[in-house]
Amino acid sequence: MNYQWYPGHMTKAMRMMQENIKLIDLLIELVDARVPLSSRNPDIDGLGKNKARIVLLNKADLADPVYNGQWMDYFKGQGAYVLEINAKTGAGIKAINGLVQEACREKLERDRKRGIVNRPVRAMVVGIPNVGKSTFINSFAGRACTRTGNKPGVTKGKQWIRLNKSLELLDTPGILWPKFEDREVGMRLAFIGSMNDEVIIREELACDLLGCLKELYPEAVPERFGVDWQETFAETLEEIARCRGCYNKGENPDLKKAADILLDDFRSGRLGRMTLERP
């Protein structure tokens, strides 16, 4: 299956971000810790050129802790300030204020020399769909400032949020880029729910996920479902369907229902803490 998804509103959202970047001191970029490279929009690098950058490895609780540390080192090597966070529980959030001050130290020092005081840092929060931007902002602010959801496309337009006297955030819609040159990038984004599930054949996506799991975490599927790896991934999905009692009216294994179970178990962490990309 060819994984591509770029609805028209994303072009408008990128244009809005380009128009507002001149107001911004800092980019706070959220990535999914399970696929840190695939979940970075390459267009953001051009957008944020010459801006201070913080990278937040969100959903770090779902990712393999061995690789979380390696990805931290990788992004630091790229010149970014980095933190592991779990926006849903608030883990790591308290450290962000200090990191903002550190990332914007030069800007704050320039303001001080010019006699400018109490001007807040303005940060744009960016990331792909369903990476957790709105949940992060609500957790950071300690109140419900934005709508959240577990599917892409909840945030539709820009929104300024004043957190305190020293920091203002600009929330932006999650945007992908027009074409995934690497099929595996689109595939990984589909795994984590950053593409519209309605445009994807779930059974094929589940088979692709089984392929990744067999290579990287071969014990996860047998331990979770009590099935052995079969000759093909479609046959393994059939075994999962039988194990979970998923049958259609003809008493044949319901592969779509089994695919939903497998994908939900991966996305929720019930399959275990997994990182599908290695630095």
Beta strands, then each sheet from edge to edge (+ up, - down):
strand 1: 26-32
strand 2: 52-58
strand 3: 81-84
strand 4: 121-126
strand 5: 159-164
strand 6: 167-171
sheet 1: 3+ 2+ 1+ 4+ 6+ 5-
end
